[in-house]
Protein backbone atom coordinates (compact mmCIF):
# COMPACT_ATOMS: atom_id res chain seq x y z
CA UNK A 1 0.00 0.00 0.00
CA UNK A 2 2.88 2.37 0.80
CA UNK A 3 4.18 1.93 -2.75
CA UNK A 4 0.93 3.21 -4.23
CA UNK A 5 0.74 6.12 -1.79
CA UNK A 6 4.25 7.27 -2.82
CA UNK A 7 3.65 6.54 -6.48
CA UNK A 8 0.46 8.60 -6.59
CA UNK A 9 2.14 11.95 -6.11
CA UNK A 10 0.61 14.96 -4.43
CA UNK A 11 -1.67 16.43 -7.11
CA UNK A 12 -5.45 16.17 -7.29
CA UNK A 13 -5.15 12.98 -9.32
CA UNK A 14 -2.70 11.66 -6.77
CA UNK A 15 -5.20 12.17 -3.96
CA UNK A 16 -7.90 10.40 -5.94
CA UNK A 17 -5.50 7.59 -6.74
CA UNK A 18 -4.73 7.13 -3.07
CA UNK A 19 -8.47 7.02 -2.32
CA UNK A 20 -8.97 4.43 -5.04
CA UNK A 21 -6.01 2.42 -3.73
CA UNK A 22 -7.42 2.52 -0.21
CA UNK A 23 -10.80 1.32 -1.45
CA UNK A 24 -9.22 -1.45 -3.50
CA UNK A 25 -6.95 -2.81 -0.80
CA UNK A 26 -9.62 -2.65 1.89
CA UNK A 27 -12.26 -4.40 -0.21
CA UNK A 28 -9.73 -7.04 -1.24
CA UNK A 29 -8.91 -7.55 2.45
CA UNK A 30 -12.60 -8.06 3.18
CA UNK A 31 -13.13 -10.35 0.18
CA UNK A 32 -13.54 -14.06 0.83
CA UNK A 33 -11.98 -15.04 -2.51
CA UNK A 34 -8.94 -17.19 -3.23
CA UNK A 35 -5.38 -15.98 -3.47
CA UNK A 36 -5.62 -16.33 -7.25
CA UNK A 37 -8.63 -14.01 -7.31
CA UNK A 38 -6.79 -11.46 -5.15
CA UNK A 39 -3.78 -11.67 -7.49
CA UNK A 40 -5.99 -10.76 -10.45
CA UNK A 41 -7.59 -7.98 -8.42
CA UNK A 42 -4.18 -6.45 -7.71
CA UNK A 43 -3.21 -6.84 -11.35
CA UNK A 44 -6.42 -5.22 -12.52
CA UNK A 45 -5.86 -2.35 -10.08
CA UNK A 46 -2.40 -1.68 -11.50
CA UNK A 47 -3.62 -1.74 -15.11
CA UNK A 48 -6.74 0.36 -14.57
CA UNK A 49 -5.59 2.85 -11.95
CA UNK A 50 -1.80 3.08 -11.94
CA UNK A 51 -0.58 2.53 -15.48
CA UNK A 52 -2.58 5.40 -17.05
CA UNK A 53 -1.15 7.83 -14.49
CA UNK A 54 2.47 7.83 -15.49
CA UNK A 55 5.16 8.08 -12.86
CA UNK A 56 3.95 11.44 -11.60
CA UNK A 57 0.39 10.28 -10.96
CA UNK A 58 -0.96 12.77 -13.53
CA UNK A 59 -2.96 12.49 -16.72
CA UNK A 60 -5.58 14.43 -18.64
CA UNK A 61 -9.03 13.59 -17.33
CA UNK A 62 -7.73 10.88 -15.06
CA UNK A 63 -9.06 12.51 -11.89
CA UNK A 64 -12.54 12.61 -13.39
CA UNK A 65 -12.16 8.99 -14.49
CA UNK A 66 -11.21 7.92 -10.97
CA UNK A 67 -14.03 9.92 -9.47
CA UNK A 68 -16.48 8.23 -11.85
CA UNK A 69 -15.22 4.78 -10.88
CA UNK A 70 -15.40 5.71 -7.21
CA UNK A 71 -19.00 6.88 -7.51
CA UNK A 72 -19.96 3.88 -9.63
CA UNK A 73 -18.53 1.50 -7.06
CA UNK A 74 -20.53 3.20 -4.29
CA UNK A 75 -23.80 2.87 -6.20
CA UNK A 76 -23.17 -0.78 -7.00
CA UNK A 77 -22.22 -1.82 -3.52
CA UNK A 78 -18.52 -2.48 -3.99
CA UNK A 79 -17.39 -0.30 -1.10
CA UNK A 80 -17.72 -2.00 2.26
CA UNK A 81 -17.52 -0.05 5.48
CA UNK A 82 -14.18 -1.20 6.83
CA UNK A 83 -13.12 1.18 9.54
CA UNK A 84 -14.42 3.23 12.41
CA UNK A 85 -12.97 6.33 10.78
CA UNK A 86 -14.96 5.74 7.60
CA UNK A 87 -18.13 5.57 9.67
CA UNK A 88 -17.35 8.51 11.93
CA UNK A 89 -16.44 10.73 8.96
CA UNK A 90 -19.80 10.26 7.26
CA UNK A 91 -21.86 13.46 7.63
CA UNK A 92 -25.10 11.48 7.36
CA UNK A 93 -24.84 8.02 8.84
CA UNK A 94 -27.19 5.26 7.70
CA UNK A 95 -27.63 1.89 9.42
CA UNK A 96 -29.79 -1.18 8.93
CA UNK A 97 -30.68 -3.06 12.10
CA UNK A 98 -30.75 -6.78 11.49
CA UNK A 99 -31.62 -9.78 13.65
CA UNK A 100 -34.39 -12.07 14.79
CA UNK A 101 -37.70 -10.66 15.96
CA UNK A 102 -37.47 -9.67 19.61
CA UNK A 103 -33.78 -8.69 19.80
CA UNK A 104 -34.46 -4.94 19.96
CA UNK A 105 -34.40 -3.65 16.37
CA UNK A 106 -37.62 -1.68 16.68
CA UNK A 107 -36.82 -0.40 20.17
CA UNK A 108 -33.42 0.95 19.11
CA UNK A 109 -34.86 2.39 15.91
CA UNK A 110 -37.38 4.25 18.03
CA UNK A 111 -34.63 5.68 20.20
CA UNK A 112 -32.70 6.91 17.18
CA UNK A 113 -35.87 8.47 15.80
CA UNK A 114 -36.31 10.34 19.09
CA UNK A 115 -32.75 11.63 18.68
CA UNK A 116 -33.52 13.05 15.24
CA UNK A 117 -32.74 10.17 12.89
CA UNK A 118 -35.00 9.49 9.93
CA UNK A 119 -36.57 6.07 10.49
CA UNK A 120 -38.00 3.57 8.03
CA UNK A 121 -39.77 0.43 9.22
CA UNK A 122 -39.57 -2.29 6.58
CA UNK A 123 -42.67 -3.99 8.05
CA UNK A 124 -44.63 -0.77 7.67
CA UNK A 125 -43.38 -0.13 4.13
CA UNK A 126 -44.38 -3.65 3.13
CA UNK A 127 -47.87 -3.35 4.58
CA UNK A 128 -48.53 0.28 3.74
CA UNK A 129 -47.28 0.31 0.16
CA UNK A 130 -46.27 -3.01 -1.35
CA UNK A 131 -49.00 -5.30 -0.02
CA UNK A 132 -51.67 -2.67 0.62
CA UNK A 133 -53.98 -4.01 -2.11
CA UNK A 134 -53.93 -7.46 -0.49
CA UNK A 135 -54.72 -6.36 3.07
CA UNK A 136 -58.23 -5.89 4.49
CA UNK A 137 -57.20 -2.41 5.64
CA UNK A 138 -54.06 -0.28 5.36
CA UNK A 139 -51.47 -0.36 8.10
CA UNK A 140 -51.75 2.74 10.27
CA UNK A 141 -48.29 2.68 11.83
CA UNK A 142 -45.20 0.53 12.29
CA UNK A 143 -46.83 -0.88 15.43
CA UNK A 144 -49.87 -2.05 13.46
CA UNK A 145 -48.15 -5.32 12.59
CA UNK A 146 -51.22 -7.49 13.22
CA UNK A 147 -52.82 -6.80 9.85
CA UNK A 148 -49.63 -7.88 8.05
CA UNK A 149 -49.28 -10.99 10.21
CA UNK A 150 -52.89 -11.93 9.46
CA UNK A 151 -52.16 -11.73 5.75
CA UNK A 152 -49.12 -14.01 6.01
CA UNK A 153 -51.16 -16.41 8.11
CA UNK A 154 -50.42 -20.01 9.01
CA UNK A 155 -50.87 -23.18 7.00
CA UNK A 156 -53.04 -26.04 8.17
CA UNK A 157 -56.41 -27.16 9.42
CA UNK A 158 -58.80 -24.26 9.95
CA UNK A 159 -56.19 -21.80 8.66
CA UNK A 160 -54.87 -21.17 5.15
CA UNK A 161 -54.87 -23.87 2.46
CA UNK A 162 -51.25 -24.70 1.75
CA UNK A 163 -51.25 -23.45 -1.84
CA UNK A 164 -52.77 -20.14 -0.75
CA UNK A 165 -50.19 -19.92 2.03
CA UNK A 166 -47.38 -20.41 -0.49
CA UNK A 167 -48.90 -17.76 -2.77
CA UNK A 168 -48.86 -15.28 0.10
CA UNK A 169 -45.29 -16.23 0.94
CA UNK A 170 -44.28 -15.34 -2.62
CA UNK A 171 -46.15 -12.03 -2.47
CA UNK A 172 -44.52 -11.17 0.84
CA UNK A 173 -41.05 -11.99 -0.49
CA UNK A 174 -41.54 -9.76 -3.53
CA UNK A 175 -42.87 -6.98 -1.31
CA UNK A 176 -39.91 -7.22 1.07
CA UNK A 177 -37.42 -7.02 -1.79
CA UNK A 178 -39.20 -3.92 -3.10
CA UNK A 179 -39.30 -2.35 0.37
CA UNK A 180 -35.59 -2.99 0.94
CA UNK A 181 -34.77 -1.39 -2.40
CA UNK A 182 -36.91 1.56 -1.42
CA UNK A 183 -35.07 1.85 1.89
CA UNK A 184 -31.74 1.88 0.06
CA UNK A 185 -32.91 4.66 -2.25
CA UNK A 186 -34.21 6.69 0.70
CA UNK A 187 -30.92 6.33 2.55
CA UNK A 188 -28.94 7.68 -0.40
CA UNK A 189 -31.21 10.72 -0.65
CA UNK A 190 -31.38 11.49 3.06
CA UNK A 191 -29.91 14.72 4.43
CA UNK A 192 -29.71 13.45 8.02
CA UNK A 193 -28.87 10.26 9.90
CA UNK A 194 -31.01 7.32 8.82
CA UNK A 195 -32.05 4.00 10.38
CA UNK A 196 -33.66 1.13 8.51
CA UNK A 197 -35.56 -1.19 10.88
CA UNK A 198 -35.48 -4.39 8.84
CA UNK A 199 -37.62 -7.49 9.20
CA UNK A 200 -36.39 -10.72 10.73
CA UNK A 201 -36.49 -12.24 7.24
CA UNK A 202 -34.02 -9.81 5.64
CA UNK A 203 -31.49 -12.64 5.66
CA UNK A 204 -33.79 -14.75 3.47
CA UNK A 205 -33.46 -12.42 0.48
CA UNK A 206 -31.78 -14.36 -2.31
CA UNK A 207 -31.48 -11.54 -4.82
CA UNK A 208 -27.85 -10.43 -4.65
CA UNK A 209 -28.63 -7.11 -6.31
CA UNK A 210 -31.10 -6.18 -3.55
CA UNK A 211 -28.56 -7.00 -0.85
CA UNK A 212 -25.85 -5.01 -2.61
CA UNK A 213 -28.12 -1.96 -2.87
CA UNK A 214 -29.00 -1.85 0.82
CA UNK A 215 -25.47 -2.90 1.80
CA UNK A 216 -23.99 0.00 -0.17
CA UNK A 217 -26.48 2.54 1.17
CA UNK A 218 -26.40 1.54 4.85
CA UNK A 219 -24.14 -0.13 7.37
CA UNK A 220 -25.65 -3.40 8.59
CA UNK A 221 -25.72 -3.64 12.38
CA UNK A 222 -26.46 -7.22 13.35
CA UNK A 223 -27.99 -7.32 16.81
CA UNK A 224 -26.74 -10.69 17.95
CA UNK A 225 -28.76 -12.29 20.73
CA UNK A 226 -27.02 -13.77 23.77
CA UNK A 227 -27.75 -17.41 24.67
CA UNK A 228 -30.20 -16.19 27.32
CA UNK A 229 -31.95 -13.93 24.78
CA UNK A 230 -32.08 -16.76 22.25
CA UNK A 231 -33.78 -18.97 24.85
CA UNK A 232 -36.27 -16.19 25.54
CA UNK A 233 -37.08 -15.75 21.84
CA UNK A 234 -37.60 -19.51 21.48
CA UNK A 235 -39.81 -19.66 24.56
CA UNK A 236 -41.87 -16.71 23.34
CA UNK A 237 -42.40 -18.43 20.00
CA UNK A 238 -43.55 -21.56 21.79
CA UNK A 239 -46.05 -19.69 23.96
CA UNK A 240 -47.29 -17.36 21.22
CA UNK A 241 -46.72 -18.95 17.79
CA UNK A 242 -47.04 -16.34 15.08
CA UNK A 243 -47.05 -16.25 11.28
CA UNK A 244 -43.61 -16.71 9.75
CA UNK A 245 -41.84 -16.26 6.46
CA UNK A 246 -39.82 -19.26 5.28
CA UNK A 247 -37.07 -19.57 2.70
CA UNK A 248 -38.78 -21.18 -0.31
CA UNK A 249 -36.36 -24.08 -0.44
CA UNK A 250 -36.98 -25.00 3.19
CA UNK A 251 -40.76 -24.57 3.43
CA UNK A 252 -41.63 -27.72 1.49
CA UNK A 253 -38.81 -29.68 3.13
CA UNK A 254 -39.88 -28.82 6.68
CA UNK A 255 -43.56 -29.38 5.97
CA UNK A 256 -42.76 -32.82 4.52
CA UNK A 257 -40.69 -33.64 7.60
CA UNK A 258 -43.51 -32.54 9.92
CA UNK A 259 -46.08 -34.57 7.98
CA UNK A 260 -43.90 -37.65 8.31
CA UNK A 261 -43.47 -37.17 12.06
CA UNK A 262 -47.20 -36.69 12.60
CA UNK A 263 -48.37 -39.34 10.15
CA UNK A 264 -50.31 -36.81 8.06
CA UNK A 265 -50.88 -36.97 4.33
CA UNK A 266 -51.48 -33.29 3.52
CA UNK A 267 -50.30 -29.90 4.81
CA UNK A 268 -53.95 -28.93 5.12
CA UNK A 269 -54.24 -31.49 7.94
CA UNK A 270 -51.57 -29.82 10.09
CA UNK A 271 -52.36 -28.11 13.38
CA UNK A 272 -51.19 -24.55 12.52
CA UNK A 273 -49.90 -23.64 15.98
CA UNK A 274 -48.29 -27.02 16.59
CA UNK A 275 -46.46 -26.77 13.29
CA UNK A 276 -45.30 -23.24 14.11
CA UNK A 277 -43.97 -24.35 17.50
CA UNK A 278 -42.19 -27.30 15.94
CA UNK A 279 -40.62 -25.42 13.02
CA UNK A 280 -39.56 -22.16 14.67
CA UNK A 281 -36.36 -23.53 16.28
CA UNK A 282 -35.32 -24.85 12.87
CA UNK A 283 -35.97 -21.48 11.25
CA UNK A 284 -34.15 -19.69 14.06
CA UNK A 285 -31.06 -21.91 13.77
CA UNK A 286 -31.01 -21.58 9.98
CA UNK A 287 -31.09 -17.78 10.10
CA UNK A 288 -28.25 -17.21 12.54
CA UNK A 289 -25.38 -17.98 10.12
CA UNK A 290 -27.13 -15.95 7.41
CA UNK A 291 -27.24 -12.90 9.67
CA UNK A 292 -23.57 -13.34 10.46
CA UNK A 293 -22.64 -13.66 6.80
CA UNK A 294 -24.47 -10.44 5.95
CA UNK A 295 -22.86 -8.63 8.90
CA UNK A 296 -19.39 -9.78 7.86
CA UNK A 297 -19.99 -8.59 4.32
CA UNK A 298 -21.92 -5.39 4.82
CA UNK A 299 -21.43 -4.21 8.36
CA UNK A 300 -20.73 -5.14 11.92
CA UNK A 301 -21.96 -7.38 14.73
CA UNK A 302 -23.01 -6.03 18.12
CA UNK A 303 -24.26 -8.05 21.04
CA UNK A 304 -27.84 -6.85 21.49
CA UNK A 305 -27.34 -6.70 25.25
CA UNK A 306 -24.49 -4.20 24.74
CA UNK A 307 -26.99 -1.67 23.38
CA UNK A 308 -29.54 -1.98 26.16
CA UNK A 309 -27.95 0.89 28.06
CA UNK A 310 -27.29 3.23 25.13
CA UNK A 311 -27.85 6.77 26.39
CA UNK A 312 -27.80 9.06 23.36
CA UNK A 313 -26.84 9.37 19.73
CA UNK A 314 -23.12 9.86 20.42
CA UNK A 315 -23.09 6.80 22.64
CA UNK A 316 -24.69 4.70 19.91
CA UNK A 317 -22.32 5.97 17.20
CA UNK A 318 -19.36 5.33 19.48
CA UNK A 319 -20.43 1.74 20.11
CA UNK A 320 -20.81 1.05 16.41
CA UNK A 321 -17.41 2.63 15.71
CA UNK A 322 -15.88 0.54 18.49
CA UNK A 323 -17.27 -2.64 16.97
CA UNK A 324 -15.86 -1.65 13.57
CA UNK A 325 -12.45 -1.08 15.15
CA UNK A 326 -12.54 -4.49 16.81
CA UNK A 327 -13.60 -6.17 13.57
CA UNK A 328 -10.73 -4.55 11.69
CA UNK A 329 -8.11 -5.49 14.29
N, C-alpha and C positions, 0 to 999 in steps of 0.2 A: 504493500500500500504506500509506503514511504517513497518508493520509486516514482509512482504516478503523481504523488503530491509535488515532488521536485520537478518532474518532467513537465507538469502542467504550466509552469510559469506563474506570473503574477497578474496578467491582464484579465479582462472580463471573461474571455474564453477560458483562461486558466482556472478561474474560480468555478465556472460551470463544469469544467472537466473534473475538477476535484469533487464537486457535488455528485456528478455522474459516477465517478469512481467509488465514492462512498456508498452510493446506492447499490452499485453492482457487487461490491465485495460483501456488503451486509446481507443482501438477498441471497447471494451464493452461500454465505455462512449459514443462513437459515434453511436453505434448500435441503431436501432429504435425498437428493440424487446421488449417483455414483461418482467416483473420482473421475471417470471418463467424461461424464456429463459436465462436471466442474471444469475439467481441462478445456472442453470446447467452449464453455462460457467465458473463461479467461481469454481464450483465443479470439472469440467473437468481440469481446470488449476491446482488445487491442486493435483489431481491424476497423471496427466501427468508430471508436472514440479517439484512439490515440494516433493511428497512422495519418488520418487527414489533417492533424494539427501541425505537423512539422515539429522540429525540435523545440521551437519557441512556444508551442501551445497556441499558435495563432492561425487564423485562416478566414477568408472572406465568408461571412454567413455562418460560420461554424457555431458561434454562440447561439444564434437563433435555432440552428439544427439541434443542438443539445437541449435547448429549452423545450423544443417541440417534443423530443423523445422523452424528456423528463415528465412533461404534462401528460403525454400519451400513456406512459407507464402508470401514472397515478390513476387515470381514469380506468384503466384496464386491470387494476388490482395487483400490479407487480411490485409495488413498494409495500413492504411489511414494516410495521412499527417495531423498531429493534432496540430503541434505547429510551431511557427516562428523559434524556435531553430532547429527543425528537418530540416526545409527548408534551413536555413542559413548555417548549417553544411554540406550540401551536396556539394561535390567538383565539381560535374557536375549537374547543375540544369536542369530540364526538365519540360516544361509547355505545356498545351494544351489550346489554346484560344477557347472559346466557346461563341456563341451568334448568334442573328439573323444577316442576311446579312446587312451590312451598319453600324454596331456599332464600327468598327475599328479593327477587328481581323487582316486583311491583312496589314493594315497600321502599327500596332504595331509589327507584325511579321517582317516587313521590317526594322523597326528600330533596333530590336534585331539582325537581320542579319548583319546590318551595324556595330554593336558593337561586332561582332565576333561569334554570336550564329549560330549553324547549324539550318537551317530552312527547314521544310517540309510542302508543301502546299497539303492538302488532295485533293482539286480540281484537281491540276496538276497530282498527283499520279493516281487518278481515270482515267483522260483522257489520260495520257501518257502511262500507263501500263495496267490498268484493263479493260478499254473499248476501247483500241486503235483499235482493230479489227472491232469495230462497227462504228468508226468515219470516215468521208470522208477524213480526213487528221490528222496526229498526232498533239497534242498540242505542241506548241513551247516553252511556258513559262507559269508561273502561271497566268500571265495577259491575256493569250489567252483563256479566259473562254467562248467566243462566240461559239466555235465549240462544247463544251460540252453542252451548253445551247440548241443549235440547235438539238442535239441528243435527249435530254429530251423532247423538244417540248411542244406543247399545244394540248389539245384535242378539237375537234369540227369541225365545217364547214370550209372547206378549209385548215384544219390543219391535225393532225394525226387522223386516225380512232381510236376509243376508245380502242379496243382490242390491237392495236399496241402500243398505249400510255401506257397501263397497262404492256405490255411486256417490254417496255423500263424502266418503273418504277422498275420492278423486277430486270432487269439487273443492273440498277444504284444502287439499294440497295445492291445487292451482291458485286458490285465493291467497294462501300463505306466501307462495312464491311472488305473486304480484304485490302483496303488501310489503314484503322485504325489499323488493326493488323500489317501491315507492319510498320506503324509509331511507334507502341509500341516496336516492335523488334529493330528498328533503335535507339530509345531512350535508350534502355538498353545497346546497343553496343557503344554508343557515348562517345568520350573522351573529350568532351567540352559541354558547355551549349547548350540546344536544345529547339526549339520551334516548336510545331505542330499547324499549322494554319488550324483548322478544318472547315468543311462546316456548313452551318446553319442547316443542317438536322442531325447532329450528335445525337441530342436528340431523333431522331426517330428510332435509332437502338434498336431492341428488343432482340438481342442475348446477354444474360447476360455475357457470356464468353468473348465476344469482349469488352464490357464495362470494365470488370474486368482487362483485359490485358492492355488497355490504361490507366485505372485509377491507376494501380500499377506502370506503367512505367513513368507516368507524373502527375504533379499536374494540375488539371482542374482550369482554371481561367475564370470564367463566367463574361463576360463584359456585365453588366446589363444596359440597356438603361434607361435614364431618361424619364419622361412623354413627354418632348419636343422632345427628340430623337425618341421616339416611334411614335409620331405624324408625324415626318419627314419621317420615314421609311414607314409608312402607306400611306402618300401622294405620296412618290416616287413610290410605287407599283401601285398606282392608275394612275399616269401619264405615267409610263413606265412598264406595266405588263410584267413579264418575266416568263419563264418556272420554274416550281416548283416541288419539290418532296413532295409527300403526304404519311402519314402513311397509309398502306394498308386498315386498318379497317375503315378509315375515307373517303377515296377517293370515294368509291361507295355511301356512305351515303350522302356526300355533293353534289355529282353529282345528285343523286335522288332528293334532296331538291331543287337544282337549276332548274331541269327539271320541278318540280311541280310549282315553282314560275313563270316560264316563259311559262308554258303550252306546253312544248315540249315532244315528245315521245321517243327521242333517244339522247344519248350524242353526236352523230355525227351531230346533228342539232344545237348544242350550238355555240354561238359566242365566239371564244377562248379568246379574250381579255376581253370581258364582264364577262365571267366566272372567269377569273383570278382576275379581280378587285373585284368581289363579294366575292370570296372565301378567298382571302389573309388575311383579318382581322380575319377570323375564324382560319386559320392556325397559324397566329401570336399569337392569344390568347391561342391556344392549346399548343404551344411550350413553353411559358413562365414558367409554373410550371414544365415542364420537365427539362428545363435548371437548375432551382433552385434545383430540386431534385438531379441532377447529381453533381452540385456544393457542396451541403451539404454532399454528400457521398464521393466524390473524390477530393474535392478541396476547393475553396474559391470564394466568390463573390466580385467583384469590380465594382463600378459605372464606366461606360465607360468614363464619363466626367472627372473622377479623374485622368485618365491616359493621357488626352490630353496634359498636360504640362510636361510629363516625359522627363527628360533631358539627362539621361545616364543610363548605365546598373545598377549602384549602386542605383540610384533613383528608377528604376523599381523594383529591388529586395527588396528594403526597403519598397516599397508600398505593395508588395505582403506579406511580412513578417508582416507588420502592420495589414493587413486584417486578417491574420491567428491569430494574437494575439487577435484581437477584437472578432473573431469567437469563440475562446477558452475561453474568459472571462465569 
